[in-house]
Amino acid sequence: MNQFPPPFEHYVRILPELVLTVFGILVMLADPLLPPGKSRKPLGVIALIGAIAAVFATCVQSRYYGSAFADMIRVDTFSIFFHYVVGFVAAVVILASFEYLEVQQIRFGEYYALILFGSVGMMLMSSAVELVLIFIALEISSIATYVLAGFRRRAAISAESSLKYFLLGSFATAFFLYGIALMFGATGSTNVFAIAEVLKGGKAGSLVYVATALMFVGIGFKIAAAPFHVWTPDVYEGAPSPVVALMSTGPKAAAFAVLLRILFGAATPGWFWLVWISAALSMTLGNIGALVQNNVKRMLAYSSIAHAGYLLVAFLGPRDSSALGVSAAIFYAATYAVMNVGAFAVVSHLAAADERYVAIDDYAGLGRRAPWLAAMLSIFLLSLIGIPVTGGFLAKFYVFTAAMKANLVGLTIIGVVNSGIAAYYYLRLIVVMYMRDGHEDAPILPLRASVAVAVAISAAATLYLGLWPQRVLDYATRGARDLLQ
């Protein structure tokens, strides 16, 4: 039972968001106090403390399940799980950014504030059950990442990345907002649970199908699912590497949480074949596109498209009391976030000034020049393939198990074949690191403690999810049951 009076329990249920907002404001207030042209690392320390404090605030929040603010917020195991994921990603990205900003000579304190403010939107997306609030949270997250994508201001490719992301993102958001409007017209409400009651009563017409399709288009852009994926390679290539680590994990996990809320929480109809086709296209186009890339960031961009497809497969799993499909999707989202943020932390360190060294050939001989970094990157790549003892293996295993239990044999075959294709380009990078001579003009910067900690935490989490996943799986299953109820 809650121990707080009613006015306070509402704020406890958005406590992590409040903590991140306060620390983001502190960063903005402290920035003008530092001498111009000096390192902004002290601001990063404040931001890191804020991200860690938000994780602890989530622990406090987890003791007070329930609704808040006229049932616009729902705190349950499902939302708490994604709060932990976003908090973890934000902390690792901030750690990886300490060195990166110094090497790239980026001295703008608002960088850290934007990470915190963007994380506020991501966390709010997972707990919001009101479509208008979901839209507002989505915009909070998106606007922050639009700006962060263009932070390499001396590089034209970064400005192009930010502009392309903004224009296409705004276009996709319009689809989502129009879908909300049509859903309100069809059901008379924008609350997820009220919509579910109307739809279960059979009182809504065919307009609901159009609304569901439009909202899926909007979210499909955010998760980089085909055929809404065209922005991904160019934006990932031009954006700063730590920012790519953020946008490829945190917002994507939050967007999947929103999609789960809409499709399962609101019990919207007519989405099965939309998800089936998008999953098949994402896996196939993502892996085929990654095969021909010589830029590591573009390769991982196409990889993220493919992984969005794997995750969508879980949406089609059984929706009975086992909650296997939804729990597999939740577990996969967490596993992908952990291994991908670690991979980009390594890439950001190796890129050096102006990100000159992001080609696959630049990684030649890395196993001898920087054996620890090569080993860590290999762990992340093997997990992305789905090799046993890594989190990626169990994530794919549960996804394909859910698909088989739902008799989706054709989609499972497509997924397994694509996993085999993906092994080629991931192993290609490992072969280059260990079996080819390095280039003398590709130096390895001294490894700073912040990057080492970020990479080590991500690698430990990747192996933990592969070796001892039961606790996280149980939590994901409880979250899935909360969602389906």
RODO-2510 file (C-alpha; in nm, 4 decimals, decimal comma):
residues 485
     n   res          X          Y          Z
     1     m     0,0000     0,0000     0,0000
     2     n     0,1156     0,3536    -0,0740
     3     q     0,2342     0,5563     0,2243
     4     f     0,2131     0,8937     0,0538
     5     p    -0,0888     1,1273     0,0604
     6     p    -0,2687     1,1446    -0,2764
     7     p    -0,1008     1,4658    -0,4032
     8     f     0,2438     1,3144    -0,3501
     9     e     0,1840     0,9687    -0,4891
    10     h     0,1313     1,1195    -0,8338
    11     y     0,4799     1,2667    -0,8279
    12     v     0,6350     0,9471    -0,6931
    13     r     0,5011     0,7747    -1,0042
    14     i     0,7004     1,0121    -1,2250
    15     l     0,9976     1,0331    -0,9881
    16     p     1,2689     0,9200    -1,2376
    17     e     1,1445     1,1742    -1,4912
    18     l     1,1536     1,4481    -1,2277
    19     v     1,5065     1,3525    -1,1241
    20     l     1,6324     1,3631    -1,4838
    21     t     1,4612     1,6969    -1,5428
    22     v     1,6158     1,8532    -1,2313
    23     f     1,9645     1,7353    -1,3225
    24     g     1,9177     1,8504    -1,6815
    25     i     1,8297     2,1978    -1,5542
    26     l     2,1328     2,1905    -1,3234
    27     v     2,3561     2,1164    -1,6218
    28     m     2,2096     2,4088    -1,8133
    29     l     2,2539     2,6437    -1,5153
    30     a     2,6118     2,5302    -1,4495
    31     d     2,7241     2,5562    -1,8127
    32     p     2,7612     2,9401    -1,8208
    33     l     2,9644     2,9276    -1,4987
    34     l     3,2477     2,7303    -1,6630
    35     p     3,5182     2,9261    -1,8521
    36     p     3,4617     2,9417    -2,2303
    37     g     3,6634     2,6901    -2,4284
    38     k     3,7264     2,4647    -2,1293
    39     s     3,6233     2,1011    -2,0962
    40     r     3,2606     2,0356    -2,0117
    41     k     3,3431     1,7132    -1,8306
    42     p     3,2186     1,8482    -1,4926
    43     l     2,8776     1,8864    -1,6543
    44     g     2,9024     1,5267    -1,7687
    45     v     2,9682     1,4203    -1,4112
    46     i     2,6501     1,6002    -1,3023
    47     a     2,4582     1,4292    -1,5850
    48     l     2,6002     1,0889    -1,4911
    49     i     2,4949     1,1385    -1,1291
    50     g     2,1499     1,2315    -1,2605
    51     a     2,1216     0,9162    -1,4720
    52     i     2,2300     0,6955    -1,1811
    53     a     1,9924     0,8806    -0,9477
    54     a     1,7103     0,8157    -1,1959
    55     v     1,7822     0,4420    -1,1770
    56     f     1,7587     0,4564    -0,7979
    57     a     1,4421     0,6641    -0,8299
    58     t     1,3013     0,3843    -1,0460
    59     c     1,3713     0,1433    -0,7594
    60     v     1,1656     0,3692    -0,5319
    61     q     0,8961     0,4071    -0,7959
    62     s     0,8668     0,0289    -0,8290
    63     r     0,7202     0,0121    -0,4779
    64     y     0,4233     0,2301    -0,5731
    65     y     0,2375     0,0695    -0,8612
    66     g    -0,0795     0,2351    -0,9829
    67     s    -0,2170     0,5228    -1,1884
    68     a    -0,1450     0,8939    -1,1689
    69     f    -0,2641     1,2218    -1,3157
    70     a    -0,6177     1,1193    -1,4092
    71     d    -0,5028     0,7756    -1,5308
    72     m    -0,2612     0,9196    -1,7878
    73     i     0,0342     0,7413    -1,6216
    74     r     0,0409     0,3744    -1,5292
    75     v     0,3301     0,2455    -1,3173
    76     d     0,3566    -0,1327    -1,3441
    77     t     0,6250    -0,3942    -1,3982
    78     f     0,6139    -0,3262    -1,7721
    79     s     0,6945     0,0446    -1,7409
    80     i     0,9494    -0,0112    -1,4634
    81     f     1,1420    -0,2576    -1,6840
    82     f     1,1819     0,0010    -1,9609
    83     h     1,2724     0,2704    -1,7083
    84     y     1,5692     0,0570    -1,6043
    85     v     1,6697     0,0043    -1,9689
    86     v     1,6589     0,3769    -2,0505
    87     g     1,8474     0,4671    -1,7322
    88     f     2,1195     0,2120    -1,8105
    89     v     2,1562     0,3387    -2,1677
    90     a     2,1733     0,7047    -2,0593
    91     a     2,4446     0,6329    -1,8009
    92     v     2,6599     0,4321    -2,0454
    93     v     2,6237     0,6938    -2,3221
    94     i     2,7260     0,9738    -2,0838
    95     l     3,0311     0,7739    -1,9744
    96     a     3,1319     0,7118    -2,3363
    97     s     3,0846     1,0819    -2,4173
    98     f     3,3458     1,2135    -2,1706
    99     e     3,6375     1,1191    -2,3932
   100     y     3,4533     1,1608    -2,7218
   101     l     3,3659     1,5278    -2,6660
   102     e     3,7255     1,6107    -2,5735
   103     v     3,8696     1,4314    -2,8758
   104     q     3,6188     1,5933    -3,1113
   105     q     3,6677     1,9307    -2,9354
   106     i     3,2962     1,9679    -2,8730
   107     r     3,2535     2,2045    -2,5793
   108     f     2,8808     2,2541    -2,5485
   109     g     2,7300     2,1728    -2,2109
   110     e     2,3792     2,1375    -2,3493
   111     y     2,4907     1,8035    -2,4978
   112     y     2,4542     1,6364    -2,1582
   113     a     2,1328     1,8213    -2,0794
   114     l     1,9793     1,6992    -2,4055
   115     i     2,0654     1,3393    -2,3182
   116     l     1,8842     1,3783    -1,9850
   117     f     1,5842     1,5577    -2,1335
   118     g     1,5609     1,2998    -2,4115
   119     s     1,5662     1,0244    -2,1494
   120     v     1,2728     1,1941    -1,9762
   121     g     1,0675     1,1490    -2,2925
   122     m     1,1790     0,7872    -2,3329
   123     m     1,0815     0,6951    -1,9777
   124     l     0,7507     0,8783    -2,0047
   125     m     0,6708     0,6897    -2,3260
   126     s     0,6871     0,3582    -2,1417
   127     s     0,4515     0,4594    -1,8596
   128     a     0,2028     0,6799    -2,0463
   129     v    -0,1360     0,5225    -2,1222
   130     e    -0,2880     0,8333    -2,2772
   131     l    -0,2183     0,8669    -2,6500
   132     v    -0,1804     1,2445    -2,6371
   133     l     0,0727     1,2133    -2,3543
   134     i     0,2528     0,9423    -2,5509
   135     f     0,2763     1,1866    -2,8415
   136     i     0,4171     1,4604    -2,6154
   137     a     0,6720     1,2185    -2,4662
   138     l     0,7662     1,1021    -2,8154
   139     e     0,8322     1,4615    -2,9186
   140     i     1,0413     1,5306    -2,6065
   141     s     1,2605     1,2345    -2,6959
   142     s     1,2692     1,3121    -3,0684
   143     i     1,3555     1,6825    -3,0448
   144     a     1,6492     1,6049    -2,8183
   145     t     1,7864     1,3438    -3,0578
   146     y     1,7309     1,5704    -3,3621
   147     v     1,9631     1,8282    -3,2046
   148     l     2,2151     1,5723    -3,0773
   149     a     2,2481     1,4204    -3,4248
   150     g     2,3956     1,7474    -3,5547
   151     f     2,6442     1,8107    -3,2730
   152     r     2,9518     1,7621    -3,4922
   153     r     2,9002     2,1136    -3,6185
   154     r     3,2197     2,1290    -3,8241
   155     a     3,1158     1,8229    -4,0261
   156     a     2,8675     1,8752    -4,3083
   157     i     2,7609     1,5109    -4,2882
   158     s     2,6454     1,5682    -3,9293
   159     a     2,4284     1,8656    -4,0285
   160     e     2,2836     1,6560    -4,3097
   161     s     2,2147     1,3764    -4,0617
   162     s     2,0288     1,6082    -3,8245
   163     l     1,8234     1,7732    -4,0989
   164     k     1,7269     1,4433    -4,2597
   165     y     1,6315     1,2951    -3,9246
   166     f     1,4242     1,6019    -3,8378
   167     l     1,2359     1,6210    -4,1689
   168     l     1,1547     1,2517    -4,1960
   169     g     1,0855     1,2271    -3,8231
   170     s     0,8378     1,5148    -3,8395
   171     f     0,6662     1,3507    -4,1330
   172     a     0,6341     1,0214    -3,9434
   173     t     0,5071     1,2023    -3,6342
   174     a     0,2280     1,3511    -3,8426
   175     f     0,1130     0,9990    -3,9300
   176     f     0,1118     0,9033    -3,5628
   177     l    -0,0814     1,2145    -3,4614
   178     y    -0,3378     1,1658    -3,7364
   179     g    -0,3803     0,8059    -3,6222
   180     i    -0,4514     0,9316    -3,2685
   181     a    -0,7127     1,1717    -3,4052
   182     l    -0,8861     0,8945    -3,5999
   183     m    -0,8754     0,6633    -3,2973
   184     f    -1,0438     0,9328    -3,0898
   185     g    -1,3064     0,9771    -3,3601
   186     a    -1,3737     0,6026    -3,3698
   187     t    -1,3754     0,5300    -2,9952
   188     g    -1,4384     0,8642    -2,8258
   189     s    -1,1250     0,8371    -2,6121
   190     t    -0,7467     0,8560    -2,6272
   191     n    -0,6908     0,6513    -2,3118
   192     v    -0,5493     0,3067    -2,3851
   193     f    -0,7774     0,1253    -2,1401
   194     a    -1,0895     0,3159    -2,2428
   195     i    -1,0130     0,2331    -2,6069
   196     a    -0,9758    -0,1340    -2,5130
   197     e    -1,3173    -0,1346    -2,3454
   198     v    -1,4838     0,0196    -2,6517
   199     l    -1,3132    -0,2238    -2,8890
   200     k    -1,4006    -0,5258    -2,6759
   201     g    -1,7628    -0,4148    -2,6830
   202     g    -1,7565    -0,4118    -3,0626
   203     k    -1,8742    -0,0500    -3,0746
   204     a    -1,6032     0,0851    -3,3051
   205     g    -1,6175     0,0849    -3,6840
   206     s    -1,3671     0,0336    -3,9631
   207     l    -1,1997     0,3665    -3,8856
   208     v    -1,0061     0,1891    -3,6080
   209     y    -0,8148    -0,0135    -3,8670
   210     v    -0,6988     0,3021    -4,0441
   211     a    -0,6018     0,4604    -3,7114
   212     t    -0,3994     0,1526    -3,6125
   213     a    -0,2184     0,1499    -3,9471
   214     l    -0,1288     0,5197    -3,9243
   215     m     0,0020     0,4870    -3,5702
   216     f     0,2072     0,1850    -3,6757
   217     v     0,3635     0,3941    -3,9538
   218     g     0,4641     0,6619    -3,7034
   219     i     0,6147     0,4147    -3,4572
   220     g     0,7685     0,2109    -3,7401
   221     f     0,9857     0,5112    -3,8252
   222     k     1,1068     0,5440    -3,4669
   223     i     1,2049     0,1768    -3,4436
   224     a     1,3654     0,1833    -3,7919
   225     a     1,1469    -0,0983    -3,9221
   226     a     1,1139    -0,1530    -4,2975
   227     p     0,9747     0,0018    -4,5110
   228     f     1,0156     0,3086    -4,2850
   229     h     1,3906     0,2632    -4,2426
   230     v     1,5417     0,4747    -4,5210
   231     w     1,6718     0,7443    -4,2857
   232     t     1,8702     0,5075    -4,0649
   233     p     2,2065     0,4505    -4,2473
   234     d     2,2655     0,8178    -4,3339
   235     v     2,1675     0,9444    -3,9886
   236     y     2,3778     0,6846    -3,8075
   237     e     2,6788     0,7620    -4,0256
   238     g     2,6647     1,1386    -3,9721
   239     a     2,5631     1,1597    -3,6061
   240     p     2,8249     1,1461    -3,3260
   241     s     2,8912     0,7849    -3,2291
   242     p     2,7722     0,8157    -2,8654
   243     v     2,4540     0,9793    -2,9940
   244     v     2,4029     0,6856    -3,2292
   245     a     2,4476     0,4570    -2,9277
   246     l     2,1648     0,6488    -2,7613
   247     m     1,9249     0,6794    -3,0539
   248     s     1,9678     0,3156    -3,1596
   249     t     1,8781     0,1836    -2,8148
   250     g     1,6887     0,4141    -2,5761
   251     p     1,4318     0,5709    -2,8120
   252     k     1,3927     0,2391    -2,9920
   253     a     1,3188     0,0508    -2,6680
   254     a     1,0727     0,3232    -2,5640
   255     a     0,9025     0,3148    -2,9056
   256     f     0,8636    -0,0621    -2,8788
   257     a     0,7064    -0,0081    -2,5359
   258     v     0,4577     0,2328    -2,6956
   259     l     0,3818    -0,0134    -2,9739
   260     l     0,3186    -0,2885    -2,7190
   261     r     0,0865    -0,0551    -2,5259
   262     i    -0,1121     0,0308    -2,8356
   263     l    -0,1358    -0,3139    -2,9925
   264     f    -0,1863    -0,5164    -2,6736
   265     g    -0,2913    -0,2696    -2,4031
   266     a    -0,5543    -0,1079    -2,6243
   267     a    -0,6237    -0,4369    -2,8070
   268     t    -0,6331    -0,2600    -3,1430
   269     p    -0,7354    -0,4819    -3,4358
   270     g    -0,6001    -0,5422    -3,7835
   271     w    -0,2286    -0,5193    -3,7150
   272     f    -0,1200    -0,8826    -3,7634
   273     w    -0,0241    -0,8629    -4,1291
   274     l     0,1224    -0,5143    -4,0896
   275     v     0,3643    -0,6504    -3,8314
   276     w     0,4258    -0,9758    -4,0249
   277     i     0,5221    -0,7945    -4,3459
   278     s     0,7292    -0,5313    -4,1646
   279     a     0,9157    -0,7999    -3,9682
   280     a     0,9994    -0,9998    -4,2799
   281     l     1,1086    -0,6893    -4,4740
   282     s     1,3146    -0,5532    -4,1853
   283     m     1,5079    -0,8755    -4,1341
   284     t     1,5719    -0,9242    -4,5049
   285     l     1,6487    -0,5692    -4,6178
   286     g     1,8513    -0,4932    -4,3054
   287     n     2,0801    -0,7938    -4,3401
   288     i     2,1212    -0,7660    -4,7165
   289     g     2,2033    -0,3957    -4,6820
   290     a     2,4617    -0,4661    -4,4108
   291     l     2,6418    -0,7197    -4,6328
   292     v     2,7750    -0,4530    -4,8689
   293     q     2,8787    -0,1882    -4,6154
   294     n     3,2398    -0,0883    -4,5590
   295     n     3,1579     0,1660    -4,2888
   296     v     3,1119     0,0175    -3,9419
   297     k     2,8445     0,2700    -3,8422
   298     r     2,6418     0,2058    -4,1581
   299     m     2,6807    -0,1686    -4,1067
   300     l     2,5437    -0,1382    -3,7532
   301     a     2,2660     0,0853    -3,8863
   302     y     2,1437    -0,1856    -4,1219
   303     s     2,1944    -0,4330    -3,8389
   304     s     1,9559    -0,2277    -3,6224
   305     i     1,6926    -0,2508    -3,8966
   306     a     1,7291    -0,6285    -3,8994
   307     h     1,7028    -0,6494    -3,5210
   308     a     1,3849    -0,4425    -3,5305
   309     g     1,2480    -0,7171    -3,7530
   310     y     1,3498    -0,9920    -3,5103
   311     l     1,1787    -0,8054    -3,2294
   312     l     0,8605    -0,7572    -3,4302
   313     v     0,8429    -1,1338    -3,4777
   314     a     0,7844    -1,1652    -3,1027
   315     f     0,4760    -0,9434    -3,1326
   316     l     0,3114    -1,2240    -3,3271
   317     g     0,3759    -1,4856    -3,0579
   318     p     0,1115    -1,6409    -2,8309
   319     r    -0,1065    -1,3991    -2,6346
   320     d    -0,2344    -1,6567    -2,3865
   321     s    -0,1647    -1,6734    -2,0148
   322     s     0,2021    -1,7609    -2,0800
   323     a     0,2568    -1,4130    -2,2328
   324     l     0,5462    -1,5711    -2,4224
   325     g     0,5419    -1,3393    -2,7236
   326     v     0,5282    -1,0121    -2,5291
   327     s     0,7853    -1,1256    -2,2701
   328     a     1,0203    -1,2321    -2,5524
   329     a     0,9831    -0,8864    -2,7087
   330     i     1,0563    -0,7135    -2,3770
   331     f     1,3625    -0,9311    -2,3125
   332     y     1,4894    -0,8780    -2,6679
   333     a     1,4557    -0,4988    -2,6360
   334     a     1,6685    -0,4985    -2,3209
   335     t     1,9308    -0,7350    -2,4650
   336     y     1,9660    -0,5385    -2,7881
   337     a     2,0027    -0,2124    -2,5946
   338     v     2,2838    -0,3568    -2,3816
   339     m     2,4916    -0,5068    -2,6612
   340     n     2,4410    -0,2271    -2,9133
   341     v     2,5272     0,0572    -2,6760
   342     g     2,8472    -0,1289    -2,5891
   343     a     2,9395    -0,1765    -2,9546
   344     f     2,8983     0,1930    -3,0285
   345     a     3,0983     0,2848    -2,7174
   346     v     3,3925     0,0955    -2,8712
   347     v     3,3320     0,2546    -3,2128
   348     s     3,3246     0,6049    -3,0618
   349     h     3,6636     0,5465    -2,8956
   350     l     3,8271     0,4065    -3,2091
   351     a     3,6889     0,6755    -3,4412
   352     a     3,9445     0,9379    -3,3225
   353     a     3,9208     1,3058    -3,4191
   354     d     3,6591     1,3946    -3,6818
   355     e     3,5612     1,0255    -3,6837
   356     r     3,8226     0,9474    -3,9477
   357     y     3,8525     0,5789    -3,8598
   358     v     3,5121     0,4191    -3,8997
   359     a     3,5815     0,2006    -4,2041
   360     i     3,6037    -0,1749    -4,1559
   361     d     3,9633    -0,1703    -4,2883
   362     d     4,0583     0,0684    -4,0054
   363     y     3,9923    -0,2176    -3,7624
   364     a     4,2595    -0,4375    -3,9209
   365     g     4,5053    -0,5668    -3,6628
   366     l     4,2998    -0,4344    -3,3714
   367     g     4,3440    -0,7675    -3,1930
   368     r     4,7164    -0,6911    -3,1601
   369     r     4,7046    -0,3125    -3,1229
   370     a     4,4248    -0,3033    -2,8642
   371     p     4,3462    -0,6604    -2,7536
   372     w     4,1035    -0,5630    -2,4763
   373     l     3,8906    -0,3425    -2,7022
   374     a     3,8950    -0,6076    -2,9756
   375     a     3,7784    -0,8705    -2,7256
   376     m     3,4953    -0,6492    -2,5990
   377     l     3,3798    -0,5635    -2,9503
   378     s     3,3913    -0,9338    -3,0403
   379     i     3,1603    -1,0129    -2,7475
   380     f     2,9080    -0,7559    -2,8720
   381     l     2,9286    -0,8788    -3,2309
   382     l     2,8913    -1,2438    -3,1269
   383     s     2,5885    -1,1467    -2,9208
   384     l     2,4387    -0,9628    -3,2182
   385     i     2,4837    -1,2834    -3,4196
   386     g     2,3197    -1,4881    -3,1447
   387     i     2,6078    -1,7086    -3,0289
   388     p     2,5438    -1,9115    -2,7072
   389     v     2,6487    -1,7725    -2,3656
   390     t     2,5585    -1,4211    -2,4859
   391     g     2,2311    -1,2402    -2,4323
   392     g     2,1679    -1,2234    -2,8061
   393     f     2,1413    -1,6012    -2,8295
   394     l     1,8660    -1,6308    -2,5696
   395     a     1,6869    -1,3244    -2,7053
   396     k     1,6609    -1,4814    -3,0516
   397     f     1,5836    -1,8227    -2,9050
   398     y     1,2810    -1,6905    -2,7152
   399     v     1,1614    -1,4862    -3,0124
   400     f     1,1712    -1,7823    -3,2507
   401     t     1,0223    -2,0117    -2,9859
   402     a     0,7294    -1,7715    -2,9491
   403     a     0,6892    -1,7615    -3,3269
   404     m     0,6849    -2,1423    -3,3544
   405     k     0,4282    -2,1729    -3,0741
   406     a     0,2098    -1,9368    -3,2785
   407     n     0,2596    -2,1623    -3,5860
   408     l     0,4491    -1,8914    -3,7749
   409     v     0,6725    -2,1419    -3,9520
   410     g     0,7336    -1,9281    -4,2606
   411     l     0,8338    -1,6196    -4,0624
   412     t     1,0565    -1,8294    -3,8368
   413     i     1,2372    -1,9717    -4,1396
   414     i     1,2888    -1,6194    -4,2757
   415     g     1,4317    -1,5161    -3,9373
   416     v     1,6676    -1,8116    -3,9065
   417     v     1,7967    -1,7686    -4,2630
   418     n     1,8551    -1,3999    -4,1996
   419     s     2,0437    -1,4818    -3,8799
   420     g     2,2775    -1,6935    -4,0912
   421     i     2,3247    -1,4069    -4,3370
   422     a     2,3973    -1,1672    -4,0482
   423     a     2,6726    -1,3945    -3,9195
   424     y     2,8756    -1,3159    -4,2325
   425     y     2,9139    -0,9419    -4,1856
   426     y     2,9614    -0,9600    -3,8089
   427     l     3,2271    -1,2317    -3,8437
   428     r     3,3867    -1,0371    -4,1267
   429     l     3,4695    -0,7564    -3,8825
   430     i     3,6082    -1,0045    -3,6284
   431     v     3,8251    -1,1640    -3,8995
   432     v     3,9576    -0,8203    -3,9968
   433     m     4,0447    -0,7423    -3,6338
   434     y     4,2350    -1,0639    -3,5715
   435     m     4,3569    -1,1946    -3,9082
   436     r     4,4687    -0,8891    -4,1017
   437     d     4,7639    -0,6557    -4,0534
   438     g     4,6777    -0,3114    -3,9205
   439     h     4,7306     0,0269    -4,0816
   440     e     5,0002     0,2431    -3,9266
   441     d     4,7951     0,5578    -3,9895
   442     a     4,5078     0,4313    -3,7706
   443     p     4,6310     0,5071    -3,4162
   444     i     4,4639     0,3800    -3,1009
   445     l     4,4001     0,6530    -2,8452
   446     p     4,4881     0,5769    -2,4816
   447     l     4,1911     0,4123    -2,3182
   448     r     4,0290     0,6449    -2,0668
   449     a     3,8667     0,5084    -1,7517
   450     s     3,5214     0,6375    -1,8499
   451     v     3,5187     0,4470    -2,1802
   452     a     3,6640     0,1350    -2,0180
   453     v     3,3905     0,1372    -1,7533
   454     a     3,1148     0,1943    -2,0118
   455     v     3,2386    -0,0914    -2,2302
   456     a     3,3004    -0,3260    -1,9369
   457     i     2,9529    -0,2676    -1,7907
   458     s     2,7902    -0,3351    -2,1285
   459     a     2,9957    -0,6509    -2,1859
   460     a     2,9200    -0,7787    -1,8342
   461     a     2,5489    -0,7176    -1,8874
   462     t     2,5608    -0,8944    -2,2263
   463     l     2,7206    -1,2030    -2,0711
   464     y     2,4935    -1,1892    -1,7655
   465     l     2,1848    -1,1987    -1,9892
   466     g     2,3313    -1,4981    -2,1674
   467     l     2,4432    -1,6972    -1,8633
   468     w     2,2009    -1,5996    -1,5854
   469     p     1,8922    -1,4612    -1,7616
   470     q     1,6240    -1,6068    -1,5358
   471     r     1,5751    -1,3056    -1,3120
   472     v     1,5412    -1,0658    -1,6053
   473     l     1,3164    -1,3123    -1,7891
   474     d     1,0893    -1,3433    -1,4862
   475     y     1,0671    -0,9664    -1,4638
   476     a     0,9893    -0,9440    -1,8365
   477     t     0,7170    -1,2078    -1,7976
   478     r     0,5590    -1,0152    -1,5097
   479     g     0,5727    -0,7017    -1,7220
   480     a     0,4057    -0,8814    -2,0112
   481     r     0,1260    -1,0070    -1,7862
   482     d     0,0708    -0,6597    -1,6445
   483     l     0,0414    -0,5276    -1,9983
   484     l    -0,1982    -0,7965    -2,1173
   485     q    -0,4199    -0,7555    -1,8102
***
